[in-house]
Amino acid sequence: MVDNIKIGDQNWSNVNLNSNEFRNGEKIELVKDPKDWFELNKNNKPACCYYNFNESNGQKLGLLYNWFSVIDPRNICPEGWRIPTKEDFEKLILFLGDDSGKHLKSKSIWKKGGKGNGEDSFGFKALPSGFHNQKGKYFDNLKDAAYYWTIDDITENLGEINEVNVGIAASLNFNNHYTFLKEFNKGIGNSIRLIKE
C-alpha cells in the first residue's frame, strides 16, 4: 500500500514501489536470473527484480527496476501517481536544503560510518536498497545507498546516432547527507518512488 506524505507542496509515496504489474494489469518481467536481466536490457524491455533475487527483500525494500519499466507506455504507476521528473527532485532538494538527505533517510538500517542514518523528518523513509548491475552480474550498495529513477534521460545527438542509454536518478548515500542527481545506465536496477499527479 502506497501512503502519501507531504513535503513542501509536493506529495510523495513513503515506500519504494513493489509491484510487477502495469496499470492495465499486464506483468512486468520479474527476473530471477542474471542472463534474463541482461537479455531484457539488451532489447530495451522492462524488467524488475528483488535484491539478490530474494523475494523477502521486497517486503521492506521494494523491487529494483530498469529504466525501460519507467517509460513504458503501459504505465507502472497506480492511479493518481506518476514517476517523478528530474525537476521534481530538484524542487524537493531545494525545499529541504543542504541536508536534504538527512531529512529523507530512514532512522535505521543505513551503514554505520560517515553520516549513516537520517532523521526521516517527513516520513519519506528512504532505505538503502542498493542497485542491480545492468549486465545482471551483481547487486551492490545494500545499506550504503538508495537510488530513485526519474522519468528523464540524456540524449546526445551524435550525427545520425542518438545515444540514449543514460537515465537520471536521485541518489542518497550513507557517507553524507546530500541528495544528488546522477546518470545511470538504463539497464541498472534502481528503486522507484512516486509523486502525486
Disulfide bonds with the S-S distance in Angstrom:
none
